[in-house]
Amino acid sequence: MLNKRKIKSLDFLEIILIQIFIMLICVIFYFISNYLQLNIFLYNSIVLLFIAITLVVAVIAIFQFVKMKYVQAVKVEVKVEMDNYKTKIDNKIIEENTRIGYFEVNYSKKLKKIMKDYLIKAKEIENIKKELEEKIIEINKKTAELEIETCLIKIEKLDSEQTLPFYERIVKLNDTYPGICDEEVLKGIKASSKK
């Protein structure tokens, strides 16, 4: 909004120029009235016309001077407001860029920490999975050993005709887990199955 108190009044030089112009008009009137012989009606008409022209020119001149001062004051005030607005926008942009920069740095740090923790946990899970697989294989092997021992006990108690499925089961378990059965037991199974 324009601050009207900032508008200066007419300069001293401008007022003097307007007065000189009015004085010139008066000299012209004086010259016409003294050196030209005209009838009174024509003389009065010319004087009134010059007075009207003088008033119109003076009003236009004053209006133009005031308008120029007003426009200059508006330009200065608009420039000041635009500079203030630009400064505020620049400060806001710097503030927002700083906040975004801090956010990106913090986000990057947190993301790196999360990724590091994730990789550590993933490695731990992979190790646990390997250990479980090894334990399962070991348990399956122990189960197979127990099953072989159970089959050998049943073979001792049963007749030779009923022992064939147990012999087959022992051979199959030995094929699945090589070396689970002693060589002597395997030789004995082969000899018994030939009978």
C-alpha positions, 0 to 999 in steps of 0.5 A, a space after each residue: 500500500 502506498 504511503 502518501 506521507 512519502 510524496 514530496 510537495 512540488 520543488 521550489 524550482 518547479 513553483 518558480 517555473 510555473 510563476 514565470 510562465 504566468 508572468 509571461 502570459 501577463 506580459 503578453 496581456 499587457 502588450 496586447 492591451 497597450 499596443 493594439 487598438 481593439 474594440 472593448 468586446 474583442 479586447 475583453 474576449 481575448 483577455 478572458 480567453 488568455 485567462 482561461 488558457 492560462 488557468 488550463 495550462 497552469 492546472 495541467 502543469 500542476 497536475 503533471 508535476 503532482 502526477 510525476 511526483 506520485 508516480 516516482 513515489 509509487 515506483 520507489 515504494 514498489 521497488 522497496 516492497 519488491 526488494 523486501 519481498 525478494 529478500 523474504 523469499 530468498 531467506 525462506 528458500 535458504 531456510 527450506 534448503 537448510 532444513 531439507 539438507 539436514 533431513 537428507 543427512 539424517 535420513 541418509 544416516 538412519 538409512 545406512 544404520 538400518 541397512 547395516 543392521 539389516 545386513 547383520 541380521 540377515 547374516 545372523 539368520 543365514 548362519 542360524 539357517 545353516 546351523 539348523 540345516 546341519 542339525 537337521 542332517 545330523 538328526 536325520 543321520 542319528 535317526 537313520 542309525 537308530 532305525 538301522 540298529 532297530 532293524 538289526 535287532 528285529 533281524 536277530 529275532 525274526 526268521 530269515 524269511 521275514 528279514 528281507 524288508 529290514 535288509 532292504 531298508 538298511 541298504 536304502 538308508 546306507 545309500 541315503 547316508 553313505 558310511 552310516 552302516 559298518 562294512 561288516 554289517 553290509 557284508 553280513 546283509 549281502 551274505 544273508 540276502 543271498 541265502 
